[in-house]
Amino acid sequence: MMGIVVVTHGGLGRELLNCAENVVGAQADVRVLGLTGSEAPDGFEKRLRETLLELETQAGTLILSDMLGARPATSACVWRGTPNSISNS
């Protein structure tokens, strides 16, 4: 199964996952990371990297973000090594 990481500001991602799981049930390969206002970008990127390595599968990992171009999304692109390759597709 493909891993899914939801990266958002604050607790938005956790609440979105809670809503989805109310409909489809608990999901094993889904992780949520929320960037807090007091967290340094390097710290968030480290947590993201650790989470992506934990979920690494042959099927890949889908990263969902709340805002195109915001810190959670750009952190994912930096980790991939493509800081200028944000896609909204």
C-alpha positions in Angstrom: 0.0 0.0 0.0 1.1 3.5 -0.7 2.1 5.6 2.3 0.4 8.9 2.9 1.8 11.9 4.8 -0.4 14.9 5.5 1.6 18.1 6.2 -0.3 21.1 7.5 -0.2 24.1 9.8 -1.1 23.3 13.4 -3.7 20.6 14.0 -5.6 20.8 10.7 -4.1 17.6 9.3 -5.0 15.6 12.4 -8.6 16.8 12.2 -8.8 16.1 8.4 -7.6 12.5 9.1 -10.1 12.1 11.9 -12.9 13.1 9.6 -11.7 10.7 6.9 -11.3 7.8 9.3 -14.9 8.4 10.5 -16.0 7.5 6.9 -13.4 4.8 5.8 -12.1 3.5 9.1 -8.6 3.6 10.6 -5.7 3.8 8.1 -2.4 2.1 8.9 0.0 3.9 6.5 -1.1 7.5 7.1 0.9 10.0 9.1 0.1 13.6 10.0 2.7 16.3 10.7 1.6 19.7 11.9 3.9 22.7 11.8 3.5 24.8 14.9 4.3 28.5 15.1 7.2 27.9 17.5 8.9 25.1 15.5 12.0 25.9 13.5 11.8 24.9 9.8 14.8 22.6 10.3 13.0 20.7 13.0 9.9 20.2 10.9 12.0 19.0 8.0 13.8 16.6 10.2 10.5 15.1 11.5 9.2 15.0 7.9 12.3 13.1 6.7 12.0 10.6 9.6 8.4 10.0 8.8 9.0 9.5 5.1 11.8 7.0 5.8 9.5 5.2 8.2 6.7 4.9 5.5 9.1 4.1 2.6 7.4 1.5 0.4 7.8 0.2 -3.1 4.4 1.8 -3.9 5.8 5.2 -2.9 4.5 7.9 -0.6 1.9 10.5 -1.3 2.4 13.9 0.4 -0.7 16.1 0.9 -0.4 19.7 2.1 -2.8 22.3 3.2 -1.3 25.3 1.3 0.6 25.3 -1.9 3.9 27.1 -1.4 3.7 27.3 2.4 6.4 25.9 4.7 4.9 22.4 5.1 4.7 21.9 1.3 8.1 23.5 0.5 9.7 21.3 3.2 8.5 18.2 1.4 10.0 19.6 -1.9 13.3 20.3 -0.2 13.5 16.8 1.2 12.8 15.4 -2.3 15.6 17.6 -3.7 13.3 19.6 -5.9 12.7 22.9 -4.1 11.2 24.5 -7.2 8.9 21.6 -8.1 5.6 22.2 -6.3 2.6 20.8 -8.1 -1.0 21.3 -7.3 -2.1 18.3 -9.4 
